[in-house]
C-alpha cells in the first residue's frame, strides 16, 4: 500500500533535495538547483523519486516545501518593483534606520541600502497616536491621487506603513482597500498584518521586504502547484516557515517574508528530533550545505525562537549591517561557509573562504561545468575526502584534476606551498570560521559548549563535523540517516503552526488581567483561522510568551507564559517569571526596578507528527571495507590509508576506527584519527572522541 506517501522538497543554493516517505521507509534524491526556474528541479526530482520508488502520484498525500527564494531575492536585490506609502513626513525613516554606525571606526563603512529607492517612497496625510487615538484622519483624496499616479508606472507591489498602526490598523486597512480597488493586480502589503509590533523602522523594513518578494513567491508557487497537478499530484502543498512550522500556500502568498530561512529551519527541527531520540538535552545543530553553514543551539529538546534577524548583511559578523526583519524565526547563525564557498588569498597572504559561493552554476571547479575558482569542495576533493564517482548519488561526477588546478592556482601558487597543504589550509579556515561563529552565538545567548553533542547533516557537514567538534571541545557527533538531505527530512517532522504577535504596553504594577485575557483570546482566534485551513480536525497545542524588560531599558527578552486565564494577582507572577529569565540570560537581576510588558505572543500548532523509526538490525560482525582511499592528514602532513565503508552495509553495533570514510549517496562521513564511529539502534552514526563515552547530559 502506497497510500499516505509524503514528499518533502528543499531548494538550496546549490542542490535541491527530495525525500519520499512511504510504507514506513524513506528514499532520498539530490539534484542541482535550477536557479532561473527553480520549480524545474523540484518537479524533475519529484518525478524521478516517484519512478524509483514505484509510488504513483495519486498516492502522495502531502507535499511540504522549503525554499531559499525569498532570501536570495533580498540578498541579490531581484524582487519586485515596489513602492512605499507612509505617514506624511516619514518616508525617509527606512533610510535613517537606527541612526547609528554598526562599525564605529570604519571610515569606509557601507550601510545596507533600503529595498525601495527614495523616488518610490511616498507619504499621505494621516496620524494615529501611540495610544491608538486618531489625531488626523486619513486623507483619502490624496491617497487616490497617489494611486492614480502609481497606476501609470510599472509598480508591481506596494507596502503601506503608517505610524502606530500596530495598535490601531484602521488607516492602513482603509488604505489597503483603496489601493486594491485602484491598482488591480498589484500586491498590497500592510505593516499591521505583517508585523503588528512597535518600532517603526523594523516594522517598515519587514513590510517592505514582504512586498518586495510577494509577486515572485506568488508566481513561483502558482507555477509549482500547476506543475504538481500536471504530474497527477493533487494533495495539499504546505510551506515551511522560518519559525519551524509549516503553513498553507494562501498564508505563504500573503506573508512570504515568513518563508525566509525556511530551509535551515527544517534542519533545526531534524536536530531537535535527533536530540530527543538520543536524550541529548544540550545539542548543537550543524547544517553545512553547498552555499552556507547554519548553527543552532538545542536545549531541552527545543531550538531557541527569536522575533528578529537580519538578511543581506554588509558585514557577515556585525549586527546592524543588514536589513532587519521582525518575524518568528529559529535563532541560528548562518555564515557563507558551504561546499561551494570560494577561497582566495588576500594582499596580506591570508586565506579567506566565502561568503561568495560558486552555487550550482557554474559550481566548484571539480564539477566540470566551467567553474574555475577554488572552493571548499575542491579542497575536500584534493584531500581525498570525497569519492568522485559517488558525489550527490552519482548525479555529479567530480573531476579531481580540475580541483587540483583551481586550488594550486588560487591558493598554492599565491602562498608558494604544495597543493595538498593549500587545500588543508582552506579546510582549516572554513572549520575555524564555523567554530568561531558557534562560540560567539553561544556567548550572545548566555550559553556555552560544555557537554553538548553535535548533530551534523547537510551534504558537507559530515565531512567537517569531527574537526569542528575538535575545535569546540565536543566529544560526541551524531550523523542521522539521510544526513545529506537533512533539512528536507526535518520538514516531514514539523508541525502545522502559526504565531500571532501584538504590541500592547503594560506596566506590571498596573496589571490588567482582563486586557491580557482579551489579547490572548483575539490572538487565539486569528491563529485558529490560519492553522485550521491546513489541519481542520487536529488537536492544537497553544504556547504563550511575552517580551518584557525593566523600566528604562531599550529592548526586551522573551518570557514563556502559562496557558491560563489570568487573574488580578498574576502581575507578581509575571514579574517573577521575568526575573528568572533575566537571571538565566545575564546572571543577575536588578532590584527595586519596575517591570513592563511590551509585546505578547501566541503560537498555535498541531501535535508533533509521529515518526516511526524502525530499529536497525544488528550487524553480523562481518563488516568489511568496500575500498581504501588515501587521505591527507593535516596533523602529520602526510598521506594515510583509510578504509572506506558503505553506510548501507553497517547494521546496529557496527564499529569503525578512524581514520575512515563512511559513504552514502548524499554525503560522506569522515572519521578522523581522534574519533571512532559506531551505529546505534536507530541507524545513526555516532562518532565519539577516543577515551570518552556517548550519552546525554
C-alpha positions in Angstrom: 0.0 0.0 0.0 1.4 3.4 -1.0 -1.5 5.5 0.4 -0.3 8.2 2.7 3.1 8.8 1.0 4.6 12.1 1.9 7.1 14.3 -0.1 9.5 16.9 1.2 11.4 19.2 -1.1 14.2 21.7 0.0 15.6 24.1 -2.5 19.2 25.2 -1.6 21.6 27.5 -3.2 23.4 24.5 -4.8 21.3 21.4 -4.5 17.6 20.6 -4.5 16.8 17.8 -2.1 13.8 15.5 -2.4 12.7 13.0 0.3 9.8 10.5 -0.1 8.4 8.8 3.0 6.1 5.8 2.3 5.4 2.3 3.6 7.4 3.0 6.8 10.5 3.7 4.6 12.3 6.7 3.3 14.0 7.4 -0.1 16.2 10.4 -0.9 17.3 12.1 -4.1 19.6 15.1 -4.7 20.0 17.2 -7.9 21.5 20.5 -8.8 19.2 23.5 -8.3 18.0 25.3 -11.4 18.3 29.0 -10.3 16.5 30.6 -13.2 13.4 28.3 -13.0 13.6 26.7 -9.5 10.4 24.7 -10.0 12.1 22.7 -12.8 14.5 20.9 -10.4 11.6 20.4 -7.9 9.3 18.7 -10.5 12.2 16.7 -12.0 13.3 15.5 -8.6 9.7 14.5 -7.6 9.2 12.7 -10.9 12.4 10.8 -10.5 11.9 9.7 -6.9 8.4 8.5 -7.6 9.6 6.4 -10.5 12.4 4.9 -8.5 10.1 4.0 -5.6 7.1 2.8 -7.6 4.8 5.2 -5.8 2.1 6.7 -8.0 1.5 10.4 -8.0 -2.2 9.9 -6.9 -0.9 8.2 -3.7 1.0 11.2 -2.5 -1.0 12.6 0.5 1.1 15.6 1.3 4.0 17.8 -0.1 6.0 20.0 2.2 8.3 22.5 0.7 11.0 24.9 1.9 12.9 27.3 -0.3 15.6 30.0 -0.2 13.9 32.0 -3.0 12.8 34.8 -0.7 16.2 35.0 1.0 18.0 35.1 -2.3 15.8 37.8 -3.8 16.5 40.0 -0.8 20.3 39.4 -0.9 20.6 39.7 -4.7 18.0 42.6 -4.9 16.0 40.7 -7.5 12.5 41.3 -6.1 9.5 43.3 -7.5 9.4 47.0 -8.4 8.0 48.2 -5.1 6.6 51.5 -3.7 6.3 52.5 0.0 3.4 54.7 1.3 3.8 56.0 4.8 2.7 58.9 7.1 3.4 62.4 5.9 7.0 63.4 6.8 8.3 59.9 7.5 9.3 58.5 4.1 13.0 58.6 5.0 12.6 56.5 8.2 13.6 53.4 6.2 16.9 55.1 5.3 17.6 56.8 8.6 17.2 53.4 10.3 18.7 53.2 13.8 20.9 56.4 13.4 24.0 54.5 14.5 27.2 53.1 13.0 27.4 49.3 13.2 31.2 49.7 12.7 32.1 52.8 14.6 35.7 53.3 13.5 35.4 52.2 9.8 35.6 55.3 7.7 34.5 53.4 4.6 31.6 51.6 6.3 28.8 50.8 3.8 25.2 50.9 5.1 22.6 48.5 3.7 20.6 50.3 1.1 16.8 50.2 1.5 15.0 47.9 -0.8 12.9 50.8 -2.0 14.7 53.8 -3.6 13.7 57.3 -2.4 11.9 58.1 -5.7 9.4 55.3 -4.9 8.7 56.3 -1.3 5.6 58.4 -0.8 3.6 59.8 2.1 0.0 60.9 2.7 -1.6 63.0 5.5 -2.8 60.9 8.4 -1.7 60.4 12.0 -2.5 57.9 14.8 -1.2 58.4 18.3 0.8 55.8 20.3 -2.4 55.0 22.3 -4.4 54.3 19.1 -6.4 57.5 19.0 -6.8 59.3 15.7 -5.0 62.6 15.6 -5.5 63.2 11.8 -7.9 61.4 9.6 -6.6 59.6 6.5 -6.7 61.9 3.5 -8.4 59.5 1.1 -8.4 62.0 -1.7 -4.6 62.3 -1.5 -4.2 58.6 -1.4 -6.5 58.1 -4.5 -4.4 60.7 -6.4 -1.2 58.9 -5.5 -2.8 55.6 -6.5 -3.7 57.1 -9.9 -0.1 58.2 -10.3 1.3 54.8 -9.4 -1.2 53.1 -11.9 0.7 54.8 -14.7 4.0 53.2 -13.7 5.3 49.6 -13.7 4.9 49.2 -9.9 4.3 45.5 -9.0 3.9 45.8 -5.2 3.1 48.5 -2.6 4.0 48.4 1.1 1.9 50.6 3.5 3.3 51.5 6.8 1.7 54.2 8.9 2.8 55.4 12.3 1.4 53.3 15.3 -0.6 51.1 13.1 0.3 48.2 15.3 -2.1 49.5 17.9 -4.8 50.8 15.6 -4.7 49.5 12.0 -7.8 51.4 10.8 -6.0 53.8 8.5 -3.8 51.0 6.9 -6.8 48.8 6.3 -8.7 51.6 4.6 -5.6 52.5 2.5 -5.3 48.8 1.5 -9.0 48.8 0.3 -8.4 52.0 -1.8 -5.2 50.7 -3.3 -6.6 47.3 -4.1 -9.5 49.0 -5.9 -7.3 51.5 -7.8 -4.4 49.1 -8.6 -5.8 45.7 -9.6 -3.1 43.1 -10.0 -0.7 44.9 -7.7 0.4 43.2 -4.4 -0.5 45.2 -1.3 1.3 44.7 2.0 0.1 46.2 5.2 2.6 46.5 8.1 -0.2 45.9 10.6 -0.7 42.4 9.1 2.9 41.5 8.5 4.4 42.9 11.7 1.9 44.4 14.3 4.8 45.4 16.6 6.3 48.6 18.0 9.5 50.0 16.5 8.8 51.9 13.3 12.0 51.1 11.3 11.8 47.3 11.9 8.1 47.2 11.1 8.7 49.3 7.9 11.7 47.2 6.9 9.7 44.0 7.3 6.7 45.3 5.4 8.9 46.5 2.5 10.7 43.1 2.4 7.3 41.3 2.3 6.0 43.4 -0.6 9.4 43.1 -2.4 9.2 39.3 -2.6 5.5 38.8 -2.7 4.9 38.8 -6.6 7.9 36.5 -7.1 6.8 34.0 -4.5 3.2 34.0 -5.6 4.2 33.4 -9.2 6.6 30.6 -8.2 4.0 28.8 -6.0 1.4 29.1 -8.7 3.8 27.5 -11.3 4.8 24.8 -8.8 1.2 23.9 -8.0 0.4 23.8 -11.7 3.3 21.5 -12.3 2.3 19.2 -9.5 -1.3 19.0 -10.8 0.0 18.2 -14.3 2.1 15.4 -12.8 -1.0 14.0 -11.1 -0.3 15.2 -7.5 -3.5 16.7 -6.2 -2.7 16.6 -2.4 -2.2 19.7 -0.2 1.1 21.7 -0.6 2.4 23.2 2.6 5.3 25.6 3.1 8.0 25.5 5.8 8.3 28.8 7.7 11.4 30.3 9.5 9.7 29.5 12.8 10.0 25.8 12.3 6.3 25.2 11.5 4.5 24.7 8.2 1.6 26.7 6.8 -0.7 26.8 3.8 0.0 28.2 0.3 -2.5 31.0 1.0 -0.7 32.2 4.1 2.7 31.9 2.3 1.5 34.0 -0.6 0.1 36.7 1.8 3.1 36.6 4.1 6.1 35.3 2.1 8.5 37.0 4.4 7.8 34.2 6.9 9.5 31.8 4.4 12.9 33.4 4.8 15.2 30.8 6.4 12.6 28.1 5.8 15.2 25.5 4.7 17.5 26.0 7.6 14.5 25.8 10.0 13.8 22.3 8.7 17.3 21.3 9.7 16.9 22.6 13.2 13.6 20.6 13.5 15.5 17.4 12.5 18.3 18.2 15.1 15.6 18.7 17.7 14.1 15.2 17.0 17.6 13.6 16.9 18.4 15.2 20.3 15.1 13.8 21.7 15.7 10.3 20.4 19.2 10.2 22.0 18.2 12.1 25.2 20.6 14.9 24.5 19.4 17.9 26.5 22.3 20.0 25.2 23.0 19.8 21.5 24.4 21.8 18.7 22.8 21.6 15.2 25.3 21.8 12.4 23.9 22.1 8.9 26.5 22.6 6.1 25.3 22.5 2.5 26.7 23.8 -0.8 26.3 27.5 0.0 26.1 28.2 3.7 26.6 26.6 7.1 23.9 27.0 9.8 24.5 26.5 13.6 21.6 26.3 16.1 21.6 25.7 19.9 19.2 23.0 21.1 18.4 23.0 24.8 15.9 20.6 26.5 14.9 19.4 23.0 14.0 22.8 21.7 15.7 25.3 19.5 15.6 28.9 20.5 12.9 31.0 18.8 13.5 34.7 18.3 11.5 37.6 16.9 14.1 39.3 14.7 17.1 38.7 12.5 18.9 40.3 9.6 19.3 39.5 6.0 21.8 40.8 3.4 24.4 41.9 5.9 27.1 44.2 4.5 29.4 42.6 7.1 28.5 39.0 8.0 29.5 39.1 11.7 28.3 42.6 12.5 24.8 43.1 13.9 23.1 46.1 12.4 24.8 45.8 9.0 21.8 44.1 7.3 18.1 44.6 6.8 16.1 43.8 9.9 13.1 41.5 9.8 10.6 41.1 12.6 9.1 37.6 12.2 9.1 34.4 14.2 12.3 32.6 13.4 14.5 29.9 14.9 17.6 31.5 16.4 20.6 30.4 14.3 23.9 31.8 13.0 24.4 31.4 9.2 27.7 32.0 7.5 28.9 31.7 4.0 30.8 28.5 4.6 29.5 25.8 2.3 30.9 23.3 -0.1 30.7 25.9 -2.9 32.2 28.8 -0.9 35.1 30.4 -2.8 38.6 30.5 -1.3 41.1 33.2 -2.1 44.3 34.7 -0.8 44.3 38.4 0.2 47.1 41.0 0.0 48.3 40.0 3.4 48.7 36.4 2.3 45.8 35.1 4.3 43.3 32.5 3.1 39.7 33.8 3.0 36.7 31.5 2.5 33.3 32.8 1.4 30.8 34.3 1.7 30.8 34.3 -2.1 29.7 30.9 -3.5 30.1 29.2 -6.8 26.5 27.9 -6.4 25.1 25.2 -8.7 26.0 27.2 -11.9 28.9 27.1 -12.7 29.7 25.3 -9.4 33.1 24.3 -7.9 35.9 23.7 -10.4 35.6 19.9 -9.8 32.0 19.9 -11.2 33.4 20.4 -14.7 30.7 23.0 -15.5 33.0 25.9 -16.2 33.8 27.0 -12.7 37.5 27.9 -12.2 37.6 29.4 -8.6 38.8 27.2 -5.8 36.1 26.2 -3.4 35.7 24.1 -0.2 34.5 21.1 -2.2 37.6 21.4 -4.4 39.8 21.4 -1.3 38.0 18.3 0.1 38.4 16.6 -3.2 42.1 17.3 -3.3 42.4 16.0 0.3 40.9 12.7 -0.8 37.7 13.1 1.3 35.2 12.7 -1.5 34.7 9.7 -3.8 34.4 11.5 -7.2 32.1 8.7 -8.6 29.6 8.8 -5.7 29.2 12.5 -5.2 25.5 13.5 -4.9 24.5 9.9 -5.6 26.3 10.0 -8.9 24.3 13.0 -10.2 27.7 14.9 -10.5 30.9 13.1 -11.4 33.7 15.2 -9.9 36.9 16.0 -11.8 39.8 15.8 -9.2 42.3 17.2 -11.7 40.2 20.4 -12.1 40.0 20.7 -8.4 43.8 20.4 -8.0 44.4 23.1 -10.7 42.0 25.5 -9.0 43.4 25.0 -5.5 47.0 25.2 -6.8 46.4 28.3 -8.9 44.3 30.3 -6.4 45.9 29.2 -3.1 49.0 27.1 -3.6 50.8 29.4 -6.0 49.9 32.6 -4.1 51.3 31.1 -0.8 54.1 29.1 -2.5 53.0 25.9 -0.9 52.1 22.4 -2.2 48.6 21.9 -3.4 47.7 19.5 -0.6 48.9 22.0 2.0 46.9 24.7 0.3 43.8 22.5 0.4 44.3 21.7 4.0 44.6 25.5 4.7 41.2 26.1 3.0 39.6 23.3 5.1 41.1 24.6 8.3 40.0 28.2 7.7 36.4 27.2 6.9 36.3 25.0 10.0 37.6 27.8 12.2 35.0 30.2 10.7 32.2 27.8 11.7 33.7 27.2 15.2 34.1 30.9 15.9 30.5 31.6 14.8 29.3 28.8 17.1 31.3 30.2 20.1 30.0 33.8 19.5 26.4 32.6 19.1 26.6 30.7 22.3 28.1 33.6 24.3 25.5 36.0 22.9 22.7 33.8 24.2 24.3 33.2 27.6 25.2 29.6 26.9 28.3 27.5 26.4 29.6 24.4 24.6 30.2 22.3 27.7 28.6 18.8 27.5 27.0 19.5 24.1 26.7 16.9 21.3 27.0 17.8 17.7 24.2 16.8 15.3 25.7 17.0 11.7 23.7 17.0 8.5 23.7 18.6 5.1 25.9 17.5 2.1 29.1 18.8 3.6 28.6 18.7 7.4 29.6 15.0 8.0 32.9 15.7 6.2 33.8 18.6 8.6 31.9 17.6 11.8 34.8 15.8 13.5 37.2 18.7 13.1 34.6 21.2 14.2 33.9 19.1 17.3 37.7 19.1 18.0 37.7 22.9 17.9 34.7 23.3 20.1 35.7 20.6 22.7 32.7 18.4 21.8 33.1 14.7 22.4 30.1 13.2 20.5 28.9 13.7 16.9 25.7 12.2 15.6 25.1 11.8 11.8 21.5 10.8 11.3 20.2 8.7 8.4 19.7 10.7 5.3 22.0 13.4 6.6 22.7 14.7 3.1 19.1 15.8 2.8 18.6 16.5 6.5 16.5 19.8 6.1 14.0 18.1 3.8 13.6 15.2 6.4 13.1 17.8 9.0 10.1 19.2 7.0 8.4 15.9 7.5 8.7 16.2 11.3 7.4 19.7 11.5 4.0 20.9 12.8 1.4 23.0 11.1 1.6 26.2 13.1 1.1 29.9 13.2 2.3 32.6 15.5 0.5 35.9 16.3 2.1 38.9 17.9 0.5 42.0 19.5 2.3 45.0 21.0 0.2 46.2 24.0 2.2 48.1 26.6 1.6 47.2 30.3 3.4 48.2 33.5 3.1 45.2 35.8 2.4 47.5 38.7 -0.9 48.3 36.9 -1.6 44.7 35.7 -4.9 44.4 33.9 -5.9 40.7 33.8 -9.0 41.4 31.6 -6.9 43.1 29.0 -4.4 40.3 28.9 -7.1 37.7 28.6 -8.8 39.6 25.8 -5.5 39.9 23.9 -4.8 36.2 24.0 -8.4 35.3 23.1 -8.2 37.5 20.0 -4.8 36.1 19.0 -6.1 32.5 19.5 -9.0 33.2 17.1 -6.6 34.6 14.5 -4.2 31.7 14.8 -7.0 29.1 14.6 -8.3 30.7 11.4 -4.9 30.0 9.8 -4.0 26.6 11.3 -7.5 25.3 10.7 -7.0 25.6 6.9 -4.2 23.2 7.0 -5.3 20.9 9.8 -9.1 21.3 10.3 -9.7 18.3 12.5 -6.4 18.0 14.5 -5.8 18.8 18.2 -3.9 22.0 18.7 -1.2 23.0 21.2 -1.0 26.6 22.4 2.2 28.3 23.5 2.3 31.8 25.0 5.0 34.3 25.7 5.7 37.9 26.5 8.5 40.3 25.6 9.4 42.1 28.9 12.0 44.5 30.2 12.9 46.6 33.2 11.7 50.2 33.0 14.1 52.3 31.2 15.7 49.5 29.1 15.6 49.8 25.3 15.0 46.1 24.5 13.1 43.1 25.8 13.7 39.4 26.5 11.2 36.7 25.8 9.5 35.1 28.8 7.4 31.9 28.5 3.9 32.2 29.9 1.4 29.5 31.0 -1.8 28.9 29.0 -4.4 30.1 31.5 -6.9 32.8 32.4 -5.0 35.4 34.3 -6.3 36.9 37.5 -5.7 40.3 39.1 -2.9 39.0 41.3 -0.9 37.4 38.4 1.2 40.6 37.8 3.6 39.5 40.6 3.8 36.1 39.0 4.8 37.6 35.6 7.4 39.7 37.4 8.8 36.6 38.9 9.0 34.7 35.6 10.7 37.7 34.1 13.3 37.7 36.9 14.1 34.0 36.3 14.5 34.5 32.6 16.6 37.6 33.1 18.9 36.0 35.5 19.4 33.0 33.2 20.5 35.3 30.4 22.5 37.9 32.4 23.4 36.0 35.6 21.8 38.8 37.7 18.6 40.8 38.3 18.1 44.5 39.0 16.4 45.0 42.4 13.7 47.6 43.0 13.1 48.4 39.4 9.7 48.1 37.7 8.9 45.5 35.0 6.9 46.2 31.9 5.5 44.1 29.0 5.8 45.4 25.5 4.6 42.6 23.3 2.5 39.4 23.7 2.9 36.3 21.5 0.7 33.2 21.0 1.6 30.2 18.9 -0.8 27.5 17.8 0.4 24.2 16.4 -0.7 20.7 15.7 0.7 17.9 17.7 4.2 16.8 16.6 3.8 14.2 13.8 4.6 10.7 14.9 7.8 9.3 13.5 8.1 5.6 13.3 11.9 5.0 13.3 12.4 1.3 12.8 15.2 -0.2 14.9 18.3 -1.0 12.9 19.0 -4.8 12.6 22.2 -5.7 14.3 25.3 -6.4 12.2 26.6 -9.9 11.8 30.2 -8.9 12.8 31.5 -9.3 9.2 31.7 -5.6 8.3 34.4 -5.1 5.7 35.6 -2.0 3.9 34.4 -1.6 0.3 37.6 0.3 -0.7 40.6 2.2 0.5 41.4 5.8 -0.1 44.5 8.0 0.5 43.6 10.9 2.8 45.8 13.8 3.6 46.3 14.1 7.3 46.8 17.9 8.2 48.2 17.0 11.7 51.1 14.9 10.4 51.4 16.5 6.9 51.4 13.0 5.4 49.1 10.9 3.3 47.4 8.0 5.2 45.5 4.9 4.0 41.8 5.0 5.2 39.2 2.3 4.9 36.0 3.2 3.1 32.7 1.6 4.4 29.3 1.7 2.8 26.7 3.0 5.2 24.1 0.6 3.9 26.3 -2.3 5.0 26.5 -1.1 8.6 24.0 -2.6 11.0 23.4 -1.6 14.6 26.6 -2.1 16.7 29.0 -1.8 13.7 32.2 -0.1 14.8 34.7 1.8 12.6 38.0 3.2 14.0 39.4 6.4 12.5 40.8 7.3 10.1 38.0 6.1 7.9 35.2 7.2 5.5 31.6 6.1 5.6 30.0 6.8 2.2 26.3 7.0 1.1 24.6 8.6 -1.8 24.1 12.1 -0.4 27.2 12.6 1.7 30.3 11.2 3.3 31.2 11.0 6.9 34.9 11.5 7.7 36.0 9.7 10.8 39.3 11.3 11.9 42.2 9.9 13.8 40.9 11.1 17.2 37.4 9.6 16.8 35.8 6.2 16.4 32.3 5.6 14.9 29.5 3.2 15.8 26.0 2.7 14.5 23.3 3.0 17.2 20.0 1.1 17.3 18.3 3.9 15.2 20.8 3.5 12.4 22.6 6.8 13.3 26.3 7.1 13.1 27.7 8.1 16.5 31.3 9.4 16.4 33.0 9.5 19.8 36.3 11.0 20.8 38.8 8.4 21.9 38.7 7.9 25.6 35.1 9.3 26.1 31.7 7.7 26.2 28.4 8.6 24.5 25.3 9.8 26.2 23.2 12.8 27.1 23.7 15.4 29.7 
